[in-house]
Amino acid sequence: MGEFADLADLVDDADDEMGPFIQRLFDARDDGLPYLTHQQETVTRAEFGERVAKQAAIFAGYGIGPGSTVGLRTPPSFTQVEVLLALWRLGAQVLLFDFRLKPAEVEALCASCRPQFMVSAGVNVRATFGFRPEYELVTECRGTGRAATTGHRLVQFSSGSTGRPKVIGRTARSLAAEVEAFAAVPGMPGEGDRLLLLSSTAHSFGLIGGLLHSLAAGVSVVFAPRVSARDLLRTAVDHRITAVFGVPMHYELLAAAVDPTALPDLRIAVSGGELMPPEVAARFAERYGVAVGEAYGTTETGIVAIDVGGTLRRSVGRAAPGVVLREHKGELDVALDESPYLFDSGGTQYADGWLHTRDRATVDGTGAVRVHGRADSLVVIGGLKVDLTEVENVIREHPAVEQAVLVHEGMTEAYVAVAAGYEPPSAEELLRWCRERLADYKLPRVIRLLESLPRTSNGKLVRHAATLRERSAG
């Protein structure tokens, strides 16, 4: 698997687990190469390594060391990355919270995880921020916390798009193996590339495919000051961006940008987090001349399948190097040596060495994986099976509709966001639209129009009925 094929073995042989792995990432390339950039500020690999060492010394002074449990809740920033790598160097287990979670949500998760320390950005920081390189930190010692009882060094939380988040642990070895996998994928950004990283750095693709792989491969990671079409384009032009990692929402923004700015240096565009709507990929490719690739994975497994060049659409690509998967009873399973779930939060999703993604999928003779939607989007109405995603797609075809989500709890409800610049259609009009295109048994019983649909902290549409009803009532 190329020059990083020894990363996982290095972790296996090390007492300190993450320490040698992180050091290997720093040692992989020339110290003078730029690593992180925001507007006019650039930090080289050597400078960043010094920052990580200083942060580690500060946290060691708090008594943080091997097996300590530390919650980390900071906005995306140079500081966030410094702290994460510093804590890993000390051997801590890091609970990585998306900063967009509300304090009550964080505390609910901490009630089961019980971190010994909480590292947060200082006061007067809001979730509706623009990117800032640095934040002041507050480190809180929690007397009721408990040390790690497993070897997991990264703890994340599922998106919660369909309900209560799951608590998911990743070992040092699994993180190293994923960096190896990304390094072996044809077409991934390499030394000299400038990556505009829009994917959340608190979630797997942005963290591992974006930050850690870039550190290993000598890629310069560039952050935009704000998520707007104007700021994204200006950043891409000013820094001669060659690659973009984001979610479908980012590509929608760029494809719809009023400014006809060309991006002549761009050659790689990859979408992760949720499936890319084909029409969005087509508009982006027409606008910028670059096909949008797909990265499909889960918090539990990391990357599963990837097609960097976007040549295999509508599939999400072939299995990433080292990943073993299967099509089982119409759904996609991924082989894992052990359950990734902590605190009995996984239910039956892991069994007999397989993680059941619960995504409906097919794998063709070339190994290309096509994902057809969540298994829980298939419901039975009057004895007949209805795929809620099919109905969503029909509603989205209405010219005045930007996005739609269907849920089914006793009856089928559609929640619809209206596209900008259009007169909101009535529920009756949308129902007529569906009736002309769908069998009667597939029709939603209720259609509710919203200004915008709620999304999880990593940009996925929420499919939790109670949350959608609450938004509608508000």
C-alpha positions as CSV (number, residue, x, y, z in Angstrom):
1,M,0.0,0.0,0.0
2,G,2.9,2.4,-0.8
3,E,5.1,4.5,1.5
4,F,2.7,4.4,4.5
5,A,2.2,0.7,4.5
6,D,3.9,0.3,7.8
7,L,1.8,2.8,9.8
8,A,-0.6,0.3,11.3
9,D,2.3,-2.1,12.2
10,L,4.1,0.8,13.8
11,V,1.1,1.4,16.1
12,D,1.0,-2.3,16.9
13,D,4.5,-2.4,18.1
14,A,4.4,0.8,20.1
15,D,3.6,1.2,23.8
16,D,2.5,4.8,23.3
17,E,0.0,3.9,20.5
18,M,-0.8,7.3,18.9
19,G,2.6,9.0,19.7
20,P,4.7,7.2,17.1
21,F,1.9,7.3,14.5
22,I,1.6,11.1,14.8
23,Q,5.4,11.5,14.7
24,R,5.5,9.4,11.6
25,L,3.0,11.7,9.9
26,F,5.2,14.7,10.7
27,D,8.4,12.9,9.5
28,A,6.9,11.8,6.2
29,R,7.6,15.1,4.4
30,D,9.9,18.1,4.3
31,D,9.4,20.4,7.4
32,G,9.2,23.5,5.2
33,L,6.1,22.4,3.3
34,P,2.9,24.5,4.2
35,Y,0.4,22.5,6.1
36,L,-2.5,24.8,7.2
37,T,-3.6,28.0,5.5
38,H,-6.3,30.6,6.3
39,Q,-6.4,33.8,4.2
40,Q,-2.8,35.2,4.5
41,E,-1.6,33.0,7.4
42,T,0.2,29.8,6.6
43,V,1.7,27.4,9.1
44,T,4.5,25.0,7.9
45,R,4.8,21.5,9.0
46,A,7.7,22.3,11.3
47,E,5.9,25.3,12.9
48,F,2.8,23.2,13.4
49,G,4.8,20.4,15.1
50,E,6.2,23.0,17.5
51,R,2.7,24.2,18.3
52,V,1.6,20.6,19.0
53,A,4.6,20.1,21.3
54,K,3.7,23.2,23.3
55,Q,0.1,22.2,23.6
56,A,1.1,18.8,24.8
57,A,3.4,20.3,27.5
58,I,0.5,22.4,28.8
59,F,-1.9,19.5,28.9
60,A,0.6,17.3,30.6
61,G,0.7,19.9,33.3
62,Y,-3.0,19.2,34.0
63,G,-2.1,15.6,34.6
64,I,-3.3,14.4,31.2
65,G,-1.5,11.2,30.0
66,P,-2.0,7.7,28.7
67,G,-5.6,6.6,29.2
68,S,-6.9,10.0,30.2
69,T,-10.3,10.8,28.8
70,V,-10.7,14.3,27.3
71,G,-13.7,15.9,25.7
72,L,-12.7,18.4,22.9
73,R,-15.2,21.0,21.8
74,T,-13.7,23.8,19.7
75,P,-14.7,25.3,16.4
76,P,-12.8,24.3,13.3
77,S,-9.4,26.1,13.6
78,F,-5.7,25.6,13.7
79,T,-6.2,25.3,17.5
80,Q,-8.6,22.4,17.2
81,V,-6.0,20.4,15.1
82,E,-3.1,21.3,17.4
83,V,-5.0,20.2,20.6
84,L,-6.2,16.9,19.1
85,L,-2.8,15.9,18.0
86,A,-1.2,17.0,21.3
87,L,-3.7,15.0,23.3
88,W,-3.0,11.9,21.1
89,R,0.7,12.3,21.6
90,L,0.1,12.1,25.4
91,G,-1.9,8.9,24.9
92,A,-5.3,10.4,25.8
93,Q,-8.6,9.1,24.6
94,V,-10.3,12.1,22.9
95,L,-14.0,12.6,22.7
96,L,-14.4,14.8,19.6
97,F,-17.6,16.9,19.8
98,D,-18.8,18.9,16.8
99,F,-18.9,22.5,18.0
100,R,-22.3,23.0,16.5
101,L,-23.8,20.7,19.1
102,K,-25.7,22.7,21.8
103,P,-24.3,22.5,25.4
104,A,-27.3,20.4,26.5
105,E,-26.5,17.9,23.7
106,V,-22.9,17.7,24.8
107,E,-23.8,17.2,28.4
108,A,-26.2,14.4,27.5
109,L,-23.4,12.6,25.7
110,C,-20.9,13.3,28.6
111,A,-23.4,11.7,31.0
112,S,-22.6,8.3,29.5
113,C,-18.9,8.9,28.5
114,R,-17.9,10.8,31.6
115,P,-14.6,12.5,30.4
116,Q,-12.1,13.4,33.1
117,F,-11.3,16.7,31.3
118,M,-13.1,19.0,28.9
119,V,-11.2,21.3,26.6
120,S,-13.4,24.0,25.1
121,A,-13.0,27.3,23.3
122,G,-13.3,30.4,25.5
123,V,-16.4,32.4,26.2
124,N,-18.3,34.5,23.7
125,V,-17.9,32.0,20.9
126,R,-20.9,31.2,18.8
127,A,-21.7,28.3,16.5
128,T,-22.4,30.8,13.7
129,F,-18.8,31.7,13.4
130,G,-16.5,32.3,10.5
131,F,-13.2,30.3,10.5
132,R,-10.6,31.7,12.9
133,P,-7.1,30.2,13.1
134,E,-6.8,30.4,16.9
135,Y,-9.0,30.2,19.9
136,E,-8.3,30.7,23.6
137,L,-8.9,27.4,25.5
138,V,-10.5,26.6,28.8
139,T,-9.5,23.2,30.3
140,E,-11.9,21.9,32.9
141,C,-11.1,19.0,35.3
142,R,-14.1,16.9,36.0
143,G,-14.0,15.1,39.3
144,T,-16.7,12.6,38.2
145,G,-14.8,11.5,35.1
146,R,-13.3,8.1,34.6
147,A,-10.2,6.9,32.7
148,A,-10.5,5.0,29.5
149,T,-11.3,1.3,29.9
150,T,-10.6,0.4,26.3
151,G,-7.8,1.1,23.8
152,H,-9.8,3.5,21.7
153,R,-8.1,6.8,21.2
154,L,-10.8,8.6,19.2
155,V,-14.4,8.7,20.3
156,Q,-17.0,10.1,17.9
157,F,-20.8,10.2,17.7
158,S,-23.1,9.1,14.9
159,S,-24.9,11.9,13.1
160,G,-28.2,11.3,14.9
161,S,-30.1,11.8,11.7
162,T,-32.6,9.1,12.6
163,G,-32.5,9.4,16.4
164,R,-30.2,9.1,19.3
165,P,-26.5,9.3,18.4
166,K,-24.3,6.2,19.0
167,V,-20.9,6.3,20.8
168,I,-18.2,5.1,18.5
169,G,-14.6,4.3,19.3
170,R,-11.6,4.1,16.9
171,T,-8.2,2.6,17.8
172,A,-4.9,4.0,16.9
173,R,-4.4,1.0,14.5
174,S,-7.7,1.7,12.7
175,L,-6.8,5.3,12.2
176,A,-3.4,4.4,10.9
177,A,-4.9,1.8,8.5
178,E,-7.4,4.4,7.2
179,V,-4.6,6.9,6.4
180,E,-2.8,4.0,4.6
181,A,-6.0,3.3,2.7
182,F,-6.4,6.9,1.6
183,A,-2.7,7.1,0.6
184,A,-3.2,4.1,-1.7
185,V,-6.4,5.4,-3.5
186,P,-5.6,6.6,-7.0
187,G,-6.1,10.3,-7.6
188,M,-6.0,11.4,-4.0
189,P,-4.3,14.8,-3.4
190,G,-0.5,14.5,-3.0
191,E,2.5,16.7,-2.3
192,G,2.1,20.1,-3.7
193,D,-1.7,20.0,-3.9
194,R,-3.7,22.7,-2.2
195,L,-6.9,21.3,-0.6
196,L,-9.9,23.5,0.2
197,L,-11.3,21.5,3.1
198,L,-15.0,22.2,3.6
199,S,-15.9,18.8,5.3
200,S,-16.2,19.0,9.0
201,T,-12.9,18.3,10.8
202,A,-15.0,16.8,13.7
203,H,-16.2,14.0,11.4
204,S,-14.4,11.1,9.7
205,F,-13.9,12.2,6.1
206,G,-12.7,15.7,7.0
207,L,-10.5,14.6,9.9
208,I,-8.9,11.5,8.4
209,G,-9.2,11.9,4.7
210,G,-8.6,15.6,4.9
211,L,-6.3,16.5,7.8
212,L,-4.4,13.3,8.7
213,H,-3.9,12.1,5.1
214,S,-2.8,15.6,4.1
215,L,-0.2,15.6,6.9
216,A,1.1,12.3,5.6
217,A,1.0,13.2,1.9
218,G,2.4,16.7,2.1
219,V,-0.9,18.4,1.0
220,S,-1.5,22.0,2.0
221,V,-4.9,22.3,3.7
222,V,-6.7,25.6,3.1
223,F,-9.7,26.9,5.1
224,A,-12.3,29.4,3.9
225,P,-13.3,32.3,6.2
226,R,-17.0,31.6,5.8
227,V,-19.3,29.1,4.0
228,S,-20.7,31.3,1.2
229,A,-20.3,31.0,-2.5
230,R,-18.4,34.2,-2.7
231,D,-16.0,33.3,0.1
232,L,-15.4,29.8,-1.3
233,L,-14.7,31.0,-4.8
234,R,-12.4,33.8,-3.5
235,T,-10.4,31.4,-1.4
236,A,-10.2,28.9,-4.3
237,V,-8.9,31.6,-6.6
238,D,-6.5,33.3,-4.2
239,H,-4.8,30.0,-3.2
240,R,-5.0,28.4,-6.6
241,I,-6.9,25.4,-5.1
242,T,-6.3,22.1,-6.8
243,A,-8.7,20.0,-4.7
244,V,-11.9,20.4,-2.8
245,F,-13.4,18.1,-0.2
246,G,-17.0,18.9,0.9
247,V,-20.6,17.8,1.2
248,P,-23.3,18.2,-1.4
249,M,-24.4,21.5,0.1
250,H,-21.0,23.0,-0.7
251,Y,-21.2,21.9,-4.3
252,E,-24.7,23.3,-4.6
253,L,-23.4,26.6,-3.4
254,L,-20.5,26.6,-5.9
255,A,-22.6,25.4,-8.8
256,A,-25.2,28.1,-8.2
257,A,-22.7,31.0,-7.7
258,V,-23.6,34.1,-9.6
259,D,-19.9,35.1,-10.1
260,P,-18.7,33.3,-13.3
261,T,-15.2,32.8,-11.8
262,A,-13.2,30.0,-13.4
263,L,-11.0,27.7,-11.3
264,P,-8.3,26.7,-13.8
265,D,-6.2,24.9,-11.1
266,L,-8.9,22.7,-9.8
267,R,-8.6,19.0,-10.8
268,I,-10.1,17.1,-7.8
269,A,-13.5,17.5,-6.2
270,V,-14.8,14.8,-3.8
271,S,-18.1,14.8,-1.9
272,G,-18.7,12.9,1.3
273,G,-21.1,12.8,4.3
274,E,-24.2,12.0,2.3
275,L,-25.0,10.8,-1.3
276,M,-24.4,13.5,-3.9
277,P,-27.6,14.2,-5.9
278,P,-26.6,13.5,-9.6
279,E,-28.1,16.8,-10.8
280,V,-25.8,18.8,-8.4
281,A,-22.7,16.9,-9.6
282,A,-23.7,17.6,-13.2
283,R,-24.2,21.3,-12.6
284,F,-20.8,21.6,-10.8
285,A,-19.1,19.7,-13.6
286,E,-20.7,21.8,-16.3
287,R,-19.7,25.0,-14.4
288,Y,-16.1,24.1,-13.5
289,G,-15.1,21.3,-15.9
290,V,-14.3,18.9,-13.0
291,A,-16.3,15.7,-12.2
292,V,-17.3,15.3,-8.6
293,G,-16.1,12.1,-7.0
294,E,-17.7,10.3,-4.1
295,A,-16.4,9.2,-0.8
296,Y,-18.7,6.8,1.1
297,G,-18.0,5.7,4.6
298,T,-19.4,5.5,8.1
299,T,-18.3,6.9,11.5
300,E,-17.8,3.3,12.6
301,T,-15.6,2.1,9.8
302,G,-14.1,5.2,8.2
303,I,-13.9,5.2,4.5
304,V,-15.6,2.2,2.8
305,A,-15.7,3.0,-0.9
306,I,-14.3,5.9,-3.0
307,D,-14.2,7.2,-6.5
308,V,-12.0,10.3,-6.5
309,G,-12.4,11.0,-10.2
310,G,-16.2,10.7,-10.3
311,T,-16.0,8.3,-13.3
312,L,-18.2,5.6,-11.7
313,R,-21.3,7.7,-10.8
314,R,-24.0,6.6,-9.9
315,S,-21.9,4.2,-7.8
316,V,-20.0,5.6,-4.9
317,G,-16.8,3.8,-6.1
318,R,-15.1,0.6,-5.3
319,A,-14.0,-0.6,-1.9
320,A,-11.1,1.4,-0.4
321,P,-7.8,-0.5,-0.1
322,G,-7.9,-2.9,2.8
323,V,-11.7,-2.7,3.2
324,V,-13.7,-5.9,3.0
325,L,-17.4,-5.6,2.2
326,R,-20.3,-7.7,1.1
327,E,-23.8,-7.3,-0.2
328,H,-26.0,-9.2,2.2
329,K,-29.8,-9.4,2.0
330,G,-29.8,-6.3,-0.2
331,E,-27.7,-4.3,2.3
332,L,-24.1,-3.4,2.6
333,D,-21.9,-4.9,5.4
334,V,-18.3,-4.0,6.2
335,A,-15.9,-6.4,8.0
336,L,-14.6,-5.2,11.4
337,D,-12.4,-7.1,13.8
338,E,-14.4,-5.9,16.8
339,S,-17.4,-3.8,17.7
340,P,-16.8,-0.1,17.4
341,Y,-19.6,0.8,19.8
342,L,-19.0,1.9,23.4
343,F,-21.4,1.9,26.3
344,D,-23.8,-0.6,24.6
345,S,-24.9,2.0,22.2
346,G,-24.7,-0.1,19.0
347,G,-27.7,-2.4,19.4
348,T,-27.5,-5.1,16.8
349,Q,-25.7,-3.1,14.2
350,Y,-22.5,-5.1,14.7
351,A,-22.6,-8.9,14.7
352,D,-20.3,-11.9,13.8
353,G,-17.5,-9.7,12.5
354,W,-19.7,-7.5,10.3
355,L,-20.8,-3.9,10.7
356,H,-24.3,-3.7,9.2
357,T,-24.5,-0.2,7.6
358,R,-28.2,-0.6,7.0
359,D,-27.8,1.0,3.6
360,R,-29.5,-0.7,0.8
361,A,-26.8,-1.4,-1.8
362,T,-25.7,-3.6,-4.8
363,V,-22.1,-4.5,-5.8
364,D,-21.6,-5.1,-9.5
365,G,-19.1,-7.4,-11.1
366,T,-16.3,-4.8,-11.1
367,G,-16.7,-4.2,-7.4
368,A,-18.5,-0.8,-7.8
369,V,-20.9,-0.1,-4.9
370,R,-24.2,1.5,-5.6
371,V,-26.1,2.8,-2.6
372,H,-29.9,3.0,-3.0
373,G,-30.7,4.6,0.3
374,R,-31.3,3.6,3.9
375,A,-32.9,0.3,4.6
376,D,-35.2,2.1,7.1
377,S,-36.5,4.2,4.2
378,L,-38.3,1.1,2.9
379,V,-41.7,0.9,4.6
380,V,-44.8,-1.2,4.1
381,I,-48.1,0.6,3.5
382,G,-51.2,-1.5,3.0
383,G,-49.1,-4.6,2.5
384,L,-47.1,-2.9,-0.3
385,K,-43.4,-1.8,0.0
386,V,-42.7,1.9,-0.5
387,D,-39.3,3.4,-0.9
388,L,-39.5,6.8,0.8
389,T,-36.4,8.0,-1.1
390,E,-38.3,7.5,-4.4
391,V,-41.0,9.8,-3.2
392,E,-38.5,12.3,-2.0
393,N,-36.9,12.3,-5.4
394,V,-40.2,12.9,-7.2
395,I,-41.0,15.9,-4.9
396,R,-37.5,17.3,-5.4
397,E,-38.2,17.4,-9.2
398,H,-40.8,20.1,-8.6
399,P,-39.1,23.4,-9.8
400,A,-40.1,25.2,-6.6
401,V,-38.6,22.6,-4.3
402,E,-35.1,22.7,-2.9
403,Q,-35.1,19.6,-0.7
404,A,-37.6,17.1,0.7
405,V,-37.5,14.5,3.5
406,L,-40.1,11.8,4.2
407,V,-40.8,10.0,7.5
408,H,-43.2,7.2,8.2
409,E,-44.6,6.5,11.7
410,G,-48.1,5.2,11.2
411,M,-48.5,7.5,8.1
412,T,-46.2,9.1,5.6
413,E,-45.3,12.7,6.2
414,A,-43.3,14.9,3.7
415,Y,-41.3,17.9,4.9
416,V,-40.4,20.3,2.0
417,A,-38.1,23.3,1.7
418,V,-38.8,25.8,-1.0
419,A,-36.1,26.8,-3.5
420,A,-35.0,30.5,-3.3
421,G,-36.7,32.8,-5.7
422,Y,-39.9,30.7,-6.1
423,E,-43.4,31.2,-4.8
424,P,-44.1,28.5,-2.2
425,P,-46.3,25.9,-3.7
426,S,-49.3,24.8,-1.7
427,A,-49.4,21.3,-0.1
428,E,-52.3,20.5,-2.6
429,E,-50.2,21.5,-5.6
430,L,-47.3,19.2,-4.4
431,L,-49.8,16.4,-3.8
432,R,-51.1,16.8,-7.3
433,W,-47.5,16.7,-8.6
434,C,-46.9,13.4,-6.8
435,R,-50.2,11.9,-7.9
436,E,-49.3,12.4,-11.5
437,R,-46.0,10.6,-11.0
438,L,-46.6,8.0,-8.3
439,A,-49.0,5.2,-7.5
440,D,-51.7,6.3,-5.0
441,Y,-50.3,4.0,-2.3
442,K,-47.0,5.9,-2.4
443,L,-48.5,9.3,-1.8
444,P,-47.6,11.2,1.4
445,R,-50.6,11.7,3.7
446,V,-49.3,15.0,5.0
447,I,-47.1,17.6,3.3
448,R,-45.6,20.4,5.4
449,L,-43.6,23.3,3.9
450,L,-40.6,24.8,5.9
451,E,-38.2,27.6,5.2
452,S,-35.4,25.2,5.6
453,L,-35.0,21.6,6.7
454,P,-33.0,20.8,9.8
455,R,-29.6,19.2,9.4
456,T,-27.3,17.3,11.7
457,S,-24.0,18.9,12.9
458,N,-22.2,17.4,9.9
459,G,-24.7,18.6,7.3
460,K,-26.9,15.6,6.9
461,L,-30.7,16.0,6.6
462,V,-32.5,15.0,9.8
463,R,-34.9,12.1,9.3
464,H,-36.2,12.0,12.9
465,A,-40.0,12.5,12.9
466,A,-40.2,14.3,16.2
467,T,-37.5,16.8,15.3
468,L,-39.2,17.5,12.0
469,R,-42.6,18.0,13.6
470,E,-41.0,20.3,16.2
471,R,-39.5,22.4,13.5
472,S,-42.8,22.5,11.6
473,A,-44.7,23.6,14.8
474,G,-42.2,26.3,15.5
